[in-house]
């Protein structure tokens, strides 16, 4: 291979890397111009039932979803002047269909995913679920290191979010998807002790005896363009506002629009 061809290939690869790195920064002005952002939250945090099984406490997860919206709105109002609407709050929306898990309060009762939080009183919630459930699944990803988070952002750039078109939003509107997943265990539990969470129909999911939580976020324009995305992982509890705020500050650290001065 001649030297000119090698240099050309290297320049092309470097340009491609830079383009992906700067992709979201290029959308800063578009994001600043947004007037309405519709927020979709999906929260699925398991907890132990006994030494071998874990289940899901539905009211707890729904509460986390509502608190996540409030804390997220507070974070972004420091950066942009858009109006935020909690359009859909769900549990298990990121998973595929025909999955259910044990109710942590009543092991004889099964919770079939997804479950919508009826306390979110928005007339178009079902419309958002119909058109965005597949996109929420695409947003989910488990990235435990900085390197994996960078890979997550890069991979998200190659995914198709065109289904947002079907919501018929205007040019100054966008959808923000926030997916919260993980496991919650009592403080006294040994960190290294493993247990199985019974998630039925599609197989057995193995969880670990540690409070581990993953946040995935994606801001998508009215026409399906990815304006920003990021992921954040931390071994910590997420059921307090203080922890949520800390999580979200780190999650939005890469947001293209910085805090207002």
C-alpha positions in Angstrom: 0.0 0.0 0.0 1.5 3.4 -1.0 2.1 6.1 1.5 -0.5 8.5 0.0 -3.2 5.8 0.4 -2.2 5.1 4.0 -2.3 8.8 4.9 -5.7 9.2 3.2 -7.2 6.2 5.1 -5.8 7.5 8.5 -7.2 11.0 7.8 -10.6 9.6 6.9 -10.7 7.4 10.1 -9.6 10.4 12.2 -12.3 12.6 10.6 -14.9 9.9 11.3 -13.9 9.7 14.9 -14.0 13.5 15.3 -17.4 13.7 13.6 -18.8 11.2 16.1 -17.1 12.9 19.0 -18.5 16.3 18.1 -21.9 15.1 16.8 -23.9 16.2 19.8 -22.1 19.6 20.2 -23.3 20.4 16.7 -26.9 20.2 18.0 -26.5 22.8 20.8 -28.3 25.6 19.0 -31.2 23.2 18.0 -31.5 22.1 21.6 -31.5 25.7 22.9 -34.4 26.5 20.5 -36.6 23.7 21.8 -39.9 24.9 23.3 -41.4 21.5 24.3 -39.7 18.3 25.5 -41.8 15.2 26.1 -40.2 13.0 28.7 -40.6 9.2 28.7 -39.3 7.5 31.9 -38.9 3.7 32.2 -37.8 2.4 35.6 -37.1 -1.3 36.4 -35.3 -1.9 39.6 -35.4 -5.4 41.2 -35.0 -6.3 44.8 -34.5 -9.6 46.7 -37.3 -11.7 48.0 -35.2 -14.5 49.5 -31.8 -16.0 49.0 -32.6 -17.3 45.6 -35.2 -15.0 44.1 -35.8 -11.4 43.5 -38.9 -9.6 42.3 -40.2 -6.1 41.7 -42.0 -3.7 43.9 -44.2 -1.8 41.5 -45.2 1.2 43.6 -41.5 1.8 44.4 -40.5 1.8 40.8 -43.3 4.1 39.8 -42.3 6.5 42.5 -38.7 6.5 41.3 -40.0 7.3 37.7 -41.9 10.3 39.0 -39.0 11.6 41.1 -36.6 11.0 38.2 -38.7 13.4 36.0 -38.8 16.1 38.6 -35.0 15.9 39.3 -34.2 15.7 35.5 -36.4 18.8 34.8 -34.5 20.7 37.5 -31.2 19.8 35.9 -32.2 20.9 32.4 -34.0 24.1 33.4 -30.6 25.3 34.4 -29.5 24.9 30.8 -32.5 25.4 28.4 -35.9 27.2 28.6 -38.1 24.4 27.2 -41.3 23.3 28.8 -41.2 19.7 30.0 -44.1 17.2 30.0 -44.0 13.8 31.6 -45.6 12.1 28.7 -45.2 8.5 29.8 -43.9 6.7 32.9 -43.6 3.0 32.7 -42.0 -0.1 34.3 -40.4 -2.7 32.1 -41.0 -0.8 28.8 -37.5 -1.4 27.6 -37.9 -5.2 27.7 -39.4 -7.3 25.0 -43.0 -8.4 25.1 -44.4 -11.4 27.0 -42.2 -11.0 30.1 -43.4 -11.0 33.7 -41.8 -11.1 37.1 -42.7 -11.9 40.7 -44.3 -9.2 42.7 -42.0 -8.5 45.6 -45.0 -7.9 48.0 -46.9 -11.0 46.9 -44.9 -13.8 45.3 -48.1 -15.5 44.1 -48.8 -12.5 41.9 -47.0 -11.8 38.6 -46.3 -8.4 37.1 -46.6 -8.4 33.3 -44.4 -5.8 31.6 -44.8 -3.1 30.6 -46.9 -1.4 33.3 -47.9 2.3 32.8 -48.1 4.6 35.8 -51.7 5.9 35.8 -50.8 8.8 38.0 -49.2 10.4 35.0 -52.3 12.2 33.7 -51.3 12.9 30.1 -53.9 12.2 27.3 -51.3 11.0 24.8 -49.5 8.5 27.0 -50.8 5.5 25.1 -49.8 7.1 21.8 -46.3 7.6 23.1 -46.2 3.9 24.3 -47.4 2.7 20.9 -44.8 4.5 18.9 -41.8 4.6 21.3 -41.7 1.2 23.1 -39.3 -0.1 20.4 -37.1 3.0 20.7 -37.0 2.7 24.5 -35.6 -0.8 24.0 -33.0 0.5 21.7 -32.0 3.1 24.2 -31.3 0.6 26.9 -27.7 -0.5 27.4 -25.5 -1.6 30.3 -22.2 0.3 30.3 -20.1 0.0 33.5 -16.9 1.9 32.4 -16.1 5.1 30.7 -14.9 3.2 27.7 -18.2 1.3 27.5 -20.1 4.6 27.8 -18.2 6.0 24.8 -18.9 2.8 22.9 -22.6 3.2 23.9 -22.8 6.7 22.5 -21.1 5.7 19.3 -23.4 2.8 18.8 -26.4 4.9 19.4 -25.4 7.2 16.5 -25.9 4.2 14.2 -29.4 3.4 15.4 -32.7 4.4 13.8 -35.0 6.5 15.8 -37.3 7.5 12.9 -40.4 6.2 14.7 -40.5 9.5 16.5 -41.9 10.9 13.2 -45.2 9.1 14.0 -45.8 11.4 17.0 -46.3 14.3 14.6 -44.3 16.7 16.7 -43.4 20.2 15.5 -39.9 21.3 14.7 -39.4 23.0 18.1 -40.3 19.8 20.0 -38.4 16.7 21.0 -38.6 13.5 23.1 -36.3 12.7 26.0 -36.1 9.1 27.0 -34.7 8.2 30.4 -34.3 4.5 31.2 -33.4 3.5 34.8 -32.5 -0.2 35.5 -30.8 -2.1 38.2 -31.0 -4.0 41.5 -31.6 -2.9 45.0 -30.6 -4.9 48.1 -30.5 -4.2 51.9 -27.3 -2.6 53.2 -26.6 -5.5 55.4 -26.4 -8.0 52.5 -22.9 -9.2 51.5 -21.8 -7.4 48.3 -20.4 -10.5 46.6 -23.4 -12.8 47.2 -25.2 -13.7 44.0 -28.9 -14.4 43.6 -31.2 -15.1 40.8 -34.1 -12.8 39.9 -37.1 -14.7 38.5 -38.0 -13.1 35.2 -40.3 -15.5 33.4 -41.2 -16.5 29.8 -37.9 -15.4 28.2 -35.5 -17.0 30.7 -33.7 -16.4 33.9 -31.9 -13.1 34.6 -29.0 -13.3 37.0 -28.5 -10.3 39.3 -25.9 -9.6 42.0 -26.3 -8.8 45.7 -25.4 -5.1 45.3 -27.2 -1.9 44.7 -26.3 -1.3 41.1 -28.0 1.1 38.8 -27.7 2.1 35.1 -29.1 5.2 33.6 -29.6 5.6 29.8 -30.8 8.8 28.2 -31.5 9.9 24.6 -32.9 13.2 23.3 -34.5 12.8 19.9 -35.8 15.5 17.6 -39.3 15.6 16.0 -37.9 13.9 12.9 -36.0 11.1 14.6 -32.5 12.7 14.8 -30.5 11.8 17.8 -29.6 15.1 19.4 -27.8 13.7 22.5 -27.3 10.5 24.4 -25.4 9.2 27.3 -25.2 6.4 29.9 -24.1 6.3 33.5 -23.5 3.4 35.9 -23.0 3.5 39.6 -23.0 0.9 42.4 -25.3 2.8 44.8 -28.9 3.2 45.9 -31.2 5.3 43.8 -34.2 5.7 46.0 -33.4 9.1 47.4 -33.6 12.5 45.7 -30.0 13.2 46.7 -28.7 10.1 44.9 -30.9 10.8 41.9 -29.5 14.4 41.6 -26.0 13.1 41.8 -26.7 10.4 39.2 -28.3 13.0 36.8 -25.5 15.5 37.2 -23.1 12.9 36.0 -25.5 11.7 33.2 -25.9 15.2 31.8 -22.2 16.1 32.1 -21.9 15.5 28.3 -25.0 17.5 27.5 -24.2 19.9 24.6 -25.7 22.9 26.4 -24.0 24.0 29.6 -25.5 25.6 32.7 -26.7 29.2 32.3 -24.4 31.7 34.0 
